[in-house]
Amino acid sequence: FTVHALRQNGAQRCTLGTMICFDREIPESVRCLRAMGAHLVACPLATDTAPLGAAALGGRASNEVITRCRAAENEVFIAVVNHAGQFNGGSFVVGPEGEVLTQMGQSPGVEVVDIPVQ
């Protein structure tokens, strides 16, 4: 796992932790990044998830539930970014209380989310 200091005008603004795909299903992954000082965790995926509401593990519903739990457990923002097109998209950002701040559809696109950091 890695953590990066993001700077603006020479001052540190945020600390970004990175993990990939399956890592977020392991509670210690996010906990480790948070302990390293991460304010935001980026988690790229490459999954052809089942439609929302599917019972299969790995479906969109379970992806969201797992991510919301990890964010709330560790009081951290998590951005899950999935491919669109061949994959089902569905990128989203979760806040430190487990709330979904934004959710993308299945088409390519861009969303901007303001994340307050201290």
N, C-alpha and C positions, 0 to 999 in steps of 0.2 A: 504494500500500500504506500502511496505517496501523498504528501501534503505540500502545497505551493502557496507562498505569500503573493497575493495580488496587490499591486501598487498603483497609486494614482498620484501624479505629481510628486513622486518620490516617497510618499507616505503609504504605509501598509493599510489597505482598506478592508481586506477580507483574506481568509485562509481557505483555500480550496483543497479538499481531499478527493482522491480518485480511487475508484474500484470498478470492477467490471462484472456485468451480468449476474452470474450465480452468487458472487460474493455477498450480495445484499440479503441473501437467504440465511446467511450465517450471522447471528447477532454480534459476535465479536468483531466482525469486519467494520461495521459502522462505529462500534464502541472504541475500537483502536484508533480510527481516524479522528474521532471526537477528542480522545485523550491526547492526540498529537496536535490539537488546536484547531481542527477544521470547523468553519462556520457553515460551509456549504460542501456537500458531497455530490460529485458528478458520477453518474453510473450509466455508461453507454451499454446498450443491448443490441443483439442481433437475433431477435426471436420472432417466429411466425406464430404469435399467440393466438389462441382460440378467441372467438367473439366474447365480448363482455358478458359476464354472467355464467360462463362455462364452468363446469365443476372440475374440469381437468386441472391438475397442478401445472402451473406455467401459463394458465389462461390470464387474460387481462384482469379479471376480478381478483385473482390471487396475487398478481403482480402488484396491484394497487394496495391491497390489504397488507402485504408484506412490507412494502415501502412505507406506508403510513405508520405501521408499528415501529419500524427501525427509526424513523424520524422522531416519533414521540418518545421512544425509549431513551434516546440520546439528545433530545432537544436540539436538533440540527435540521437545516434545510437539505433536502435531497432532490436532485434533478435527474430523472430517469429519461434517457434519450434513446429511442428505438428508430430503426430505419423505417421509411415509408416505402410504398411500392410493392416489391416482392414480399416484404415483411408487412406487418399490420400497423405500423406506426404506433400511435397512442402514447407519445411522449408526455410526461407530466412533471410538475414540480409540487413537492409537499413541504409544508411548513413544520416548525418544531413542535407543534401540538398535534401533528398528524393530519392537518387539514390540507386538502388538495387546493393549491393556489391557481393552477391553470392545467388544462388538459387539451392536448392536440388530438386531431382526428387521424384518419388513415392517409390523408394526402400530405405531401410535403408542405412545410410552412415554417413560420417563425413566430415565436411569442416572446415578449419581454416581460419579465417579472422583477419588480423592485424588491430587493431583499435587504431589510435593515440590519446593519451590523454595528456593533459598538466598538 
